[in-house]
């Protein structure tokens, strides 16, 4: 007896797109980021540095501010993995605790500056006219002042400290973000979805923060990532000049400032080397991640 072929369609024929669903924008962005080897290396390095900083009390047994003149300037090895400084303090523990300070200043300062810059740029780009002219002239005035002299002046007036450094960096670092966001809003405010929202009577603040801003987040995220590395470098420079984090609180910058003696740099190389390397690796990692995010979030390069 000859059997008739089954005419009942299977599940695959009923659902032809089950195995061929298009990739989401998030998945495409992650895939593009993962293809950038330097960005991945930077992300891994940042994860390691942040993890070590958070787990510092459980990683090292030495207090970063505890002096032991009998153990000063010991070479790396033994119980002092990276040696000791001229006060007998463990360099490894000071690097770990210094990472906390540097990362805190970097993240908090950029969070503040990004917030201020986003609000100012959004208002200037969305409303235009006199509001745009006034806000951009303020930005031009701040940008025209040399950054390092502005920072030194403000730090000298308000005295060094973690909270004051964060405030100063936040109040002086928002201008670039403001210009970036303004440009994005000038482009997006003429799009159809914005005009439709205006037509149905949607309030301006709702259009700005609920409709336009989410579409401008890509460049803002990239600016924030690159900004953290810049702030860490600036904080290290101020601390090196004696205007940043004050001893005995450890930071990478004041560790370098403490080791600037020529004799120490020649005979006790580990003292300035390791905090310098931490600054180098951290700033490079943030820059690599920022470059990777910039390429991954660029709609012109999405596959």
N, C-alpha and C positions, 0 to 999 in steps of 0.2 A: 504494500500500500504506500503510495507516494504522499509524503507529507508536504503541506503547503507552507511556504515561508511566512514567518510571523510578520504581520503588518503593523503590530503595536509599536509605536515609537518608544525608544528608551529614554532614560532621564537626560542623557547627554544631548540627544536631538531636541528635547523639549527646552533644555537650558544651554544653548550653544555658547553662552558667555560665561559659564561657570568657571572654566579653566583659563579664560582669556580676558579676565577683567582688566581694564586699563589701570595702570599704576596711578596712585594718587600723587598730588603735588608734593606732599611730605615725603613719600617714598622716593620720588625722583630726586628731591633735594638731598636726602640722606645718601642715596647712591652716588650722586655727583661728589658730595663731600668725601665719601669713603674712597673715591678714585684718586683724590689728591693726597699723595703719600706724605708730603710735608705737613699738611693740615692734620692728618691722623696722628702723625708723630707728635705734633704740638699738643693735640688734645690729650694724648696719653701722658705726656710729660706734665701737663697742667694737672691732670688727675692725680698723678703721683705726688706732685708738690703740695697740692691742697690736702691730700690725705695725710701726708707726713706732718703738715702744719696742724691739722685738727687732732692728730693722735700724738702730738709732741709729749704730753705728760706721761704717756704710757711707753714711748719709745726710748726716751733718755732718762737716766736717773739723776742727772745733774741739774741744779737750778741755774738758769741763765745769768742771774745777777750775783751768784755766790762767788766770792773771791777766795783764792788760795795762793798766796804769794810763794809758797814752797813749790808749787807746781807750775809756775809761770813759764810760758814759751816752750812747752813740751812738744816734741815732734809728734806727728800723727802716728797712732798705734796704741795698742794696749787698751785700757779702759777709756782713753780719750781718742776716739776714732779719727777726729780731724785736728788733734792737737789742742793746745790752750793758748790764750792770749797773754799779754804782758801783765795781766792781773791774776792769772791762773784760772780764768773762767773757761769752761769747756766750749770750744768753737762750734761743735756740732749742735749742742743744745741751743746756743745763741742763734745759730742759723735757723733752726726749726721755729723758735719763738719769734725770731725776726721776720720769718715768712708770714706769721699771723698778722703782724703789724703792717707789713707791706701790702699783703692781699686785702686786709681790711680797709686801708686807706684807698687802694685802687678801686675796689668794688663799690664802696660807699660813695666815693667822690664821683665816680662815673654815673652811678645811679642818680645822684643829685643833679649833675650837669646835663645828663640826658633828659631828665624830667623838665628842667628849666628850658633847655634848648628846644624840646619838642613842643611845649606850650607856646613859646615865643614864635617859633617857626610856623606852627599851625595857624596862629592868629594872623601873622603877617601874610602867609600864603593864601589863606581862605578869604579874608576880608579885603586885602589889597588897599589901594588908595592911600589915605593919610596914615592909617594904622601901620601899613606896610612901610611907608617912608620913615616914620618916626622910629619904629623898632629896628629897622635895618641901619639907620644912622647910629643908633646906640651900639649896635653890633660892630659897625665900622670903627667907632671910637675905641672900643675895647680891644679890637684886633690890632689897631695902630700902635698900641702900647707894647713894647717888648715884653714877652711873657716872663722871662727870667727876672727882669727888674721889677715887674709888677708883683711877682711871687715873693721876692726878697723884701720888698717894701711892706707888703701886707703881713708877712710873717714877723717882721721886725716890730710892726705896730701892735699886733695881737699876741705876740709871744708864741714860741713853738709849743706844740702839743698835738696829740692824735686828733681830737675833736676839732681843733682849730684848723689843722691841715686839711682835713676832709672838707670843712666849710669853705676854706679858701680855694681849694681845687675845684669844688663844685661851682663856686661863684665866678670863676675865671675860665672854666673850660667848656662852657655851653655854647659859645658863639659858632663853632663849626657845625654843631648839630642843628642849631637854629637855621643856618643857611641851607643845610642839606634838606631839612624838613620843609622849609619854605619852597624850595624848588620842586619837591614831590607834590606839595599841595597845589602849587600853580598848575602843574600838569594834570592832577587828578580832579580838580574842582570843575573842570569843563566836561567831564565824562557824563555819559547818559544817566548812570545810576544816581549821580549827585543832582543833576538837573531834575530828574524824576522826584527825588526826595524833596527838593525845594518846591516843586509844583504842588505836591500834596500837603504842603504846609509844615514839613518837619522842621523842628527848631535847629538853629545853627549849631549849638553844642552837641546835639545828637548826631548831626551830619558829620561834624568834625571828628568826634571820638568813636562813633559807632560805624561809620561808613568809609570815611577817607583814611583815618589813621591806621586801621588794620591793613590796608593796601600799601601803606608806606613803611611797614615795620621791617622789611628786609634791609634797607640801607641803615636804619636806626640800629638794628642788631649788630651789623658789621661795624658801625661807628663806635658802638659801646665796647665791642671786643677789642678793637684797636686802641681805644681810649684807655683801657685798664693798663696795658703795657706802657703807654706814655706817662700815666700818672705814677706808676711804680718807678719809672726811670727818673721822673722829676722829684719824687720824694727822696730817692736815693741821693740825687744831686744836692738837694737842700740839706739832707742829713750829713752828707760829706762836708758841706760848708759850715756845719755846726748850727744850721738854722732849722733843722727838721726835728725828728724824734731825738729827745735829749737822753744821754746816758743817765743811769745805768740801764734804762729800757732798751733792749736790743732791737736794732733794725739793720738791714744790710748796708745802708748808707753810712750810719755812724760806726759800724764795724770797719768799713774802709777808712773812714776819717781817723779812727783810732790807730790804724796801721799805716798811716802815711809817712811815718818816720823812715828815712832812707835806709838806715841800718836794719830795721825790722824787715823791710821789703827785700833786702838782699840775703840776709841770714835766716830769716824766719818766713819763708815764702808762703807757707800754708795759711798764715794769718790773713793777708789780704786776698789770697787766691780764691778760696772757697766762697766767701760772700760775693766776690766779683763774678764768679761763675754762676751763682744762683741768680743774680740780676740778669746776666746775659741769657741764660736758658729760659727764664720766666718771660722776659720781654720778647724773645724770639718765638716762644711758644704761642703767646697771645697774637703776635703778628702772623704766624703761620695759620692759626685758627681763623683769624679775621680774613686773611686772603682766601682761605678755603670757603668760608661762608659767603664772601662776596661773589665768588664764582658760582657757588651752588645756588644762590638766591637770585642770580641774574636771569631774568626770563628769556633773554636772547640766547642763552646757552642751554636751556632746558631741552632735553631730547623728547 
